Amino acid sequence: QVQLVESGGGLVQAGGSLRLSCAASRIIGIINRMGWYRQAPGKQRELVAVITSGGSTNYADSVKGRFTISRDNAEKTVYLQMNSLKPEDTGVYYCYALVGISNYWGQGTQVTLSS
């Protein structure tokens, strides 16, 4: 069974930084895309950033210039470096992986900003 395990969330002051990691295991085949979504309280889950196996990236407008997504294909790991964090970045961050036509999700890691 595919597993995506996130780490790196926590409580941070506004203006600070966090680095999220997500390691995929038990995946057979190429991970076409890996990325991060987040869900704030009372809101729908939204895309934060995605990266393809070739390294192409896409970001939500709200995080452009502050967040950087990267991946290690050999280790099947995706990272999200989050700088200049804002209170509105608070939420549960979910890792996802697209393998073939199947999406897989992690359990989520909480990111909380204190003003």
Backbone as CSV, one residue per row, in Angstrom:
resi,resn,N_x,N_y,N_z,CA_x,CA_y,CA_z,C_x,C_y,C_z
1,GLN,0.843,-1.181,0.000,0.000,0.000,0.000,0.885,1.241,0.000
2,VAL,0.530,2.185,-0.876,1.312,3.417,-0.994,1.244,4.219,0.302
3,GLN,2.375,4.771,0.673,2.418,5.628,1.857,3.111,6.939,1.517
4,LEU,2.534,8.025,1.983,3.154,9.334,1.919,3.219,9.847,3.346
5,VAL,4.416,10.128,3.802,4.605,10.538,5.180,5.189,11.942,5.206
6,GLU,4.407,12.859,5.778,4.848,14.259,5.866,5.541,14.511,7.192
7,SER,6.395,15.508,7.182,7.033,15.960,8.413,7.431,17.422,8.243
8,GLY,7.679,18.070,9.370,8.199,19.430,9.320,7.228,20.520,9.717
9,GLY,5.985,20.164,9.957,5.039,21.184,10.382,5.304,21.634,11.803
10,GLY,4.567,22.648,12.231,4.732,23.124,13.591,4.197,24.523,13.780
11,LEU,4.558,25.105,14.893,4.144,26.467,15.245,5.304,27.408,14.972
12,VAL,5.019,28.478,14.257,6.073,29.424,13.901,5.496,30.833,13.916
13,GLN,6.329,31.786,14.200,5.898,33.172,14.199,5.803,33.702,12.772
14,ALA,4.927,34.654,12.597,4.811,35.303,11.294,6.167,35.865,10.886
15,GLY,6.500,35.655,9.626,7.798,36.072,9.123,8.845,34.983,9.163
16,GLY,8.525,33.920,9.853,9.463,32.824,9.989,9.428,31.853,8.822
17,SER,10.140,30.746,8.983,10.275,29.754,7.922,10.040,28.348,8.468
18,LEU,9.587,27.499,7.580,9.449,26.072,7.863,9.785,25.308,6.591
19,ARG,10.231,24.081,6.781,10.470,23.214,5.632,9.705,21.924,5.831
20,LEU,8.807,21.649,4.924,8.036,20.420,4.965,8.697,19.375,4.071
21,SER,8.594,18.132,4.499,9.100,17.016,3.711,8.016,15.972,3.573
22,CYS,8.062,15.252,2.474,7.109,14.167,2.250,7.838,13.046,1.539
23,ALA,7.881,11.907,2.179,8.556,10.749,1.617,7.529,9.725,1.175
24,ALA,7.671,9.263,-0.049,6.766,8.263,-0.599,7.423,6.893,-0.532
25,SER,6.609,5.916,-0.226,7.130,4.547,-0.189,6.083,3.594,-0.770
26,ARG,6.554,2.431,-1.114,5.686,1.377,-1.667,5.022,1.827,-2.965
27,ILE,5.734,2.648,-3.703,5.221,3.100,-4.986,5.988,2.409,-6.096
28,ILE,5.236,1.797,-6.985,5.845,1.145,-8.143,5.543,2.004,-9.351
29,GLY,6.580,2.437,-10.032,6.381,3.283,-11.190,6.873,4.686,-10.950
30,ILE,6.691,5.491,-11.967,7.163,6.870,-11.915,6.113,7.752,-11.251
31,ILE,6.578,8.584,-10.341,5.697,9.577,-9.735,5.688,10.790,-10.652
32,ASN,4.604,10.952,-11.386,4.554,12.019,-12.370,4.590,13.388,-11.728
33,ARG,3.816,13.541,-10.695,3.760,14.812,-9.984,3.750,14.563,-8.497
34,MET,4.351,15.465,-7.789,4.248,15.508,-6.334,3.954,16.947,-5.953
35,GLY,3.268,17.103,-4.862,2.954,18.470,-4.502,2.342,18.588,-3.125
36,TRP,1.893,19.793,-2.860,1.331,20.128,-1.561,0.018,20.885,-1.748
37,TYR,-0.945,20.477,-0.963,-2.193,21.194,-0.814,-2.298,21.611,0.647
38,ARG,-3.168,22.542,0.912,-3.416,22.910,2.305,-4.898,23.191,2.506
39,GLN,-5.298,23.040,3.751,-6.690,23.302,4.106,-6.721,24.095,5.389
40,ALA,-7.244,25.301,5.291,-7.411,26.151,6.466,-8.757,25.837,7.111
41,PRO,-8.905,26.131,8.372,-10.183,25.860,9.050,-11.348,26.524,8.338
42,GLY,-12.371,25.741,8.045,-13.566,26.267,7.404,-13.430,26.539,5.921
43,LYS,-12.308,26.142,5.337,-12.098,26.404,3.914,-11.826,25.110,3.166
44,GLN,-11.951,25.191,1.844,-11.668,24.028,1.030,-10.167,23.828,0.881
45,ARG,-9.814,22.591,0.578,-8.412,22.299,0.311,-7.993,23.009,-0.969
46,GLU,-6.804,23.597,-0.946,-6.320,24.338,-2.105,-4.899,23.935,-2.453
47,LEU,-4.591,24.071,-3.734,-3.252,23.768,-4.203,-2.275,24.819,-3.687
48,VAL,-1.131,24.346,-3.214,-0.058,25.252,-2.811,1.032,25.257,-3.868
49,ALA,1.539,24.070,-4.186,2.612,23.965,-5.162,2.681,22.543,-5.678
50,VAL,3.142,22.404,-6.904,3.288,21.086,-7.508,4.568,21.073,-8.337
51,ILE,5.171,19.905,-8.434,6.383,19.756,-9.230,6.292,18.440,-9.999
52,THR,6.662,18.495,-11.271,6.617,17.295,-12.097,7.922,16.519,-11.969
53,SER,7.934,15.337,-12.552,9.147,14.519,-12.511,10.289,15.205,-13.264
54,GLY,9.951,16.082,-14.198,10.969,16.817,-14.936,11.423,18.100,-14.275
55,GLY,10.781,18.430,-13.181,11.188,19.611,-12.439,10.377,20.867,-12.696
56,SER,9.366,20.781,-13.529,8.502,21.949,-13.736,7.665,22.191,-12.500
57,THR,7.481,23.449,-12.176,6.770,23.794,-10.946,5.591,24.726,-11.220
58,ASN,4.660,24.698,-10.313,3.519,25.592,-10.371,3.139,25.952,-8.938
59,TYR,2.832,27.232,-8.718,2.529,27.703,-7.372,1.213,28.466,-7.336
60,ALA,0.572,28.404,-6.206,-0.567,29.281,-5.983,-0.051,30.717,-5.941
61,ASP,-0.846,31.638,-6.431,-0.420,33.039,-6.448,-0.068,33.538,-5.053
62,SER,-0.765,33.040,-4.067,-0.587,33.538,-2.701,0.758,33.161,-2.097
63,VAL,1.453,32.199,-2.701,2.727,31.762,-2.128,3.921,32.034,-3.040
64,LYS,3.666,32.517,-4.244,4.761,32.794,-5.176,5.752,33.773,-4.572
65,GLY,7.019,33.443,-4.725,8.070,34.292,-4.186,8.410,33.999,-2.739
66,ARG,7.568,33.216,-2.074,7.825,32.891,-0.656,8.091,31.403,-0.449
67,PHE,7.417,30.564,-1.211,7.560,29.115,-1.068,8.338,28.553,-2.259
68,THR,9.094,27.496,-1.984,9.814,26.801,-3.043,9.613,25.312,-2.887
69,ILE,9.175,24.680,-3.964,8.988,23.232,-3.959,10.160,22.595,-4.688
70,SER,10.590,21.456,-4.180,11.664,20.704,-4.821,11.431,19.230,-4.571
71,ARG,12.117,18.401,-5.296,11.941,16.963,-5.105,13.236,16.230,-5.379
72,ASP,13.332,15.087,-4.775,14.433,14.163,-4.999,13.804,12.916,-5.598
73,ASN,13.948,12.757,-6.897,13.287,11.631,-7.566,13.807,10.291,-7.074
74,ALA,15.092,10.218,-6.845,15.672,8.950,-6.400,15.119,8.542,-5.029
75,GLU,14.927,9.534,-4.170,14.430,9.249,-2.821,12.911,9.331,-2.740
76,LYS,12.263,9.701,-3.854,10.805,9.827,-3.886,10.331,10.736,-2.756
77,THR,10.974,11.862,-2.672,10.680,12.819,-1.609,10.447,14.190,-2.211
78,VAL,9.482,14.891,-1.667,9.209,16.260,-2.092,9.325,17.163,-0.880
79,TYR,9.820,18.359,-1.121,10.038,19.327,-0.055,9.277,20.617,-0.364
80,LEU,8.931,21.321,0.676,8.335,22.644,0.519,9.025,23.583,1.500
81,GLN,9.840,24.462,0.967,10.490,25.479,1.794,9.565,26.685,1.852
82,MET,9.168,27.046,3.047,8.218,28.132,3.237,8.898,29.257,4.001
83,ASN,9.033,30.384,3.360,9.651,31.562,3.971,8.636,32.690,4.079
84,SER,8.966,33.658,4.897,8.105,34.834,5.080,6.665,34.413,5.346
85,LEU,6.517,33.492,6.246,5.193,32.937,6.525,4.254,33.992,7.088
86,LYS,2.986,33.852,6.712,1.946,34.778,7.128,0.868,34.026,7.899
87,PRO,0.098,34.723,8.721,-0.978,34.040,9.455,-1.926,33.277,8.541
88,GLU,-2.159,33.774,7.349,-3.071,33.083,6.427,-2.478,31.804,5.844
89,ASP,-1.231,31.519,6.140,-0.641,30.247,5.723,-0.983,29.117,6.692
90,THR,-1.644,29.448,7.757,-2.051,28.442,8.730,-2.975,27.419,8.090
91,GLY,-2.735,26.144,8.404,-3.602,25.093,7.896,-2.933,23.741,7.984
92,VAL,-3.652,22.752,7.537,-3.082,21.415,7.438,-2.543,21.255,6.020
93,TYR,-1.304,20.892,5.919,-0.641,20.738,4.628,-0.580,19.255,4.273
94,TYR,-1.106,18.938,3.109,-1.176,17.559,2.638,-0.255,17.367,1.439
95,CYS,0.490,16.311,1.507,1.329,15.905,0.391,0.508,15.033,-0.545
96,TYR,0.780,15.134,-1.827,0.121,14.227,-2.746,1.102,13.793,-3.833
97,ALA,0.779,12.664,-4.413,1.591,12.108,-5.490,0.671,11.546,-6.557
98,LEU,0.994,11.839,-7.794,0.266,11.295,-8.934,1.138,10.223,-9.579
99,VAL,0.653,9.004,-9.516,1.357,7.877,-10.106,0.433,7.263,-11.148
100,GLY,0.801,7.387,-12.419,-0.115,6.975,-13.468,-1.341,7.864,-13.447
101,ILE,-2.492,7.281,-13.204,-3.718,8.072,-13.087,-4.253,8.071,-11.664
102,SER,-3.465,7.596,-10.752,-3.905,7.483,-9.356,-3.267,8.549,-8.497
103,ASN,-4.115,9.189,-7.670,-3.639,10.168,-6.694,-3.507,9.511,-5.331
104,TYR,-2.457,9.874,-4.639,-2.245,9.391,-3.288,-2.017,10.587,-2.377
105,TRP,-2.485,10.457,-1.149,-2.425,11.567,-0.200,-1.772,11.141,1.105
106,GLY,-1.071,12.094,1.705,-0.555,11.886,3.032,-1.599,12.230,4.075
107,GLN,-1.246,12.037,5.338,-2.178,12.290,6.430,-2.266,13.766,6.792
108,GLY,-1.305,14.545,6.375,-1.319,15.972,6.658,-0.418,16.334,7.823
109,THR,0.100,17.536,7.755,0.906,18.070,8.852,0.442,19.496,9.126
110,GLN,0.289,19.803,10.390,-0.267,21.101,10.786,0.802,22.177,10.766
111,VAL,0.453,23.292,10.162,1.289,24.491,10.196,0.466,25.600,10.833
112,THR,0.987,26.154,11.897,0.252,27.189,12.610,1.141,28.424,12.747
113,LEU,0.582,29.551,12.360,1.295,30.805,12.471,0.779,31.601,13.658
114,SER,1.694,32.124,14.410,1.330,33.019,15.498,1.736,34.427,15.099
115,SER,0.853,35.364,15.346,1.129,36.740,14.940,1.958,37.475,15.976
